[in-house]
Amino acid sequence: MTRIAYVNGKYLPHDQAAVHIDDRGYQFGDGIYEVVTVINGKLADQEWHLDRMEYSLGQLGIAMPMTRAALKIVINTIIRMNKITHGLVYFQITRGVMPRDHAFNLLLKPQLVMTAKPLKRLESPEINPVKVITVPDQRWQRRDIKTIQLLPNCLAKTKAAEAGAYEALMVDGDGMITEGSSSNAWIVTHDGELITRPTSYDILSGITRRAIIALAEKRNLKIVERAFTVDEAKKAAEVFVTSATSIVTPVCMVDDQKIGNGDAGPVATALRQSYFSNINETAAE
Ligand SMILES: Cc1ncc(COP(=O)(O)O)c(C=O)c1O
């Protein structure tokens, strides 16, 4: 089957899809993106992802390339054309195309690219716990904007891969964990409290984070939104990360420290299962 991508109004074979070399996304990382997962043919948390997309665009002064309703049609078309039942839709909106100059023209036409691909790991809630490492957080001060400018995140994730780990948790100047290179970070204390950093300019306000808070509240779990240290994570009963493609992924090792007995923790496992069950009840087709 030919993989199909969407580029500014056209559906094209993936290997023929291309953008202009003067696209400000290519030149400066001047754009934003979203990743929405498809689980069992359903789009997970689509409206929340579109809300955050509009927020990111607004913060950077980039216009919507089309109405939200039209965007949803493109999303559904790309899923259908690529026959995705379990996978992801990626879309990015860049400011536009102009001769290279740091200062941008305010009237550029935003560029939209969309792709989709299947993901085996979204086929079932079963998962093995993963290792994470800790690295300094080297990013800019507006991490709440889901910009395509991801170099520090890429460097962190590559360090993790080199260490045989799934994710790198980034640590701020005060020794507190901000988040993962492409996920939000959580711990469960020995008293059963669920702790995750509050949203601010310091982290991306994860859509899965938001969904998991809602599911945890339904289960009457105690949630405390506060920053936590690397040491707290290493001594926690459980550690896990959340993101659209990781859902809830339990962590068995932080640097060289084993977490609990090294198995997936009960809280992370229950929340992951709830997320999958909930998709079947609530998500958009
Ligand atoms: C830096 C960062 N934090 C958190 C997340 C999790 O966000 P979401 O749950 O919306 O995928 C991501 C996802 O890509 C991310 O890149």
The ligand as an SDF file (V2000), in Angstrom:
LIG
                    3D

 16 16  0  0  0  0  0  0  0  0999 V2000
    8.0120   17.7500   25.6930 C   0  0  0  0  0  0  0  0  0  0  0  0
    6.7390   16.9790   25.7390 C   0  0  0  0  0  0  0  0  0  0  0  0
    6.0700   16.8890   26.9010 N   0  0  0  0  0  0  0  0  0  0  0  0
    4.9330   16.1890   27.0070 C   0  0  0  0  0  0  0  0  0  0  0  0
    4.3890   15.5150   25.9100 C   0  0  0  0  0  0  0  0  0  0  0  0
    3.1160   14.7430   26.0590 C   0  0  0  0  0  0  0  0  0  0  0  0
    2.0530   15.4120   25.4360 O   0  0  0  0  0  0  0  0  0  0  0  0
    0.7810   14.6450   24.8620 P   0  0  0  0  0  0  0  0  0  0  0  0
    0.2450   13.8350   26.0070 O   0  0  0  0  0  0  0  0  0  0  0  0
   -0.1240   15.7090   24.4370 O   0  0  0  0  0  0  0  0  0  0  0  0
    1.2920   13.7660   23.7480 O   0  0  0  0  0  0  0  0  0  0  0  0
    5.0500   15.5980   24.6780 C   0  0  0  0  0  0  0  0  0  0  0  0
    4.4980   14.9180   23.5060 C   0  0  0  0  0  0  0  0  0  0  0  0
    5.0510   14.9230   22.4390 O   0  0  0  0  0  0  0  0  0  0  0  0
    6.2410   16.3460   24.5870 C   0  0  0  0  0  0  0  0  0  0  0  0
    6.9060   16.4570   23.4160 O   0  0  0  0  0  0  0  0  0  0  0  0
  1  2  1  0
  2  3  1  0
  2 15  2  0
  3  4  2  0
  4  5  1  0
  5  6  1  0
  5 12  2  0
  6  7  1  0
  7  8  1  0
  8  9  2  0
  8 10  1  0
  8 11  1  0
 12 13  1  0
 12 15  1  0
 13 14  2  0
 15 16  1  0
M  END
$$$$
